[in-house]
Amino acid sequence: MFDIGFPELLLVCILVLLVMGPERLPEVIHTFTTWRRRLSHRIAGVKQQIQDEIGLDQIRAQLHEESVLEEIKAVKIELNDVAKDASSGLDELTKPAQEAADPAHWPGMPPPNDKQ
């Protein structure tokens, strides 16, 4: 966030130690951490209040449901394609068996002429 590295942090600590002095440093650190904790709690409270007001949980749930529905639709389309492929393959496999079972059609014979 602030892009502060270890050397910069060490320099700030040394400057604070020189300015505040070793006897006031623990009190300053305690005050700083107390204010930081209070600010963090207030920010978290405001964030939660905003999320409650705009209904963020409901929006997330609705988006999740929509994504699940999209996945179900995609799987349904894929299963329909597989079923079509399987039925066409089954038709091709049963077609020769049906022709062989027809007593009017023997191998080498021309197909029967339905026009009479």
Summary of the structure (lengths in Angstrom):
residues: 116
radius of gyration: 39.1
end to end distance: 92.0
largest distance: 120.6
contacts: 197
relative contact order: 0.03
helix: 78%
strand: 0%
